[in-house]
Amino acid sequence: MSDKNKAAKKGSAAKVCHFLKGFASAFDITGTAFIEIPDFSTGLQRDGQALRQDWRRIGGDLRSAMNQVGHAGQ
């Protein structure tokens, strides 16, 4: 993928993010953001968020498996 295409892709993702924030704010009667739409400006930030979510899922799976094993032995 060329640098031009990468820049265009990044620009359209930012436009979508800004659109969603603006759209959500139209329904916000309290004046505080009720929905948080992350603004990932770099690939590193997106990767970091994806890794955090993956490890949270892994942790949940491990807890669930340990609970099942613990209950099976009783």
N, C-alpha and C positions, 0 to 999 in steps of 0.2 A: 504494500500500500504506500502510495507516495505521501510526501509531507503535506502536500496540498489537500489530499483526501483526509488525512488525519486531522488537520486543522479544521476542515469543514465539519467532520464528525463531532469534534470537540465543541465547536460553535453551536451545532444543532442540539447537542445534549444540554448545553447551558440554556439555550432558548426554551427548551421544553421544561427545564427545571424552573426557570423564571415564570413561565406561563402557569405552571401548576401552583406555584406560590401565590401568584396573583389571583388565580381562580379560587383557591382555597380561602384567601383573605376576604373574598366577597361574601362568604357565608359566616365569617367570624364576627358575631355581634358583641362579643365580650371585649374585643380589642387585644386579645392575646392570641398567639398562634396555637391553634388546637391540633394542628398537624405539622410535624417536622419533616421537611423534605431536605435531605442532605444535599449540600452543594459540593460535589467532588470536582475540584478544578484540575486535579492531576490524576494520572493513572496510579501513582503510588498511594494516594488517599483511597481510591476505589479498591485497590488490592488489600490495603490494611483493613478496610471495613469488611471485605469479603472474608478475610482470614479470621477476624474477630467472630463473625457470624458462624463460620465453620467450626471453630473451637467451642463456641457455646453449644452448638448442636452435638458435637462429640461429647462434651461434658454431660449433657442431658442424657444421651444414650448410655454413657457409662454408669451414671446414677441409676437409671432405670434397670440396667442389667444387674448391678450390684444388689438393688432392692429385690429383684426377682430371685436371685441366687440365695440371698439371705432368707427370704420367706420359704423357699423350697426346702431348705435344710431343717426347718422347724417342724 
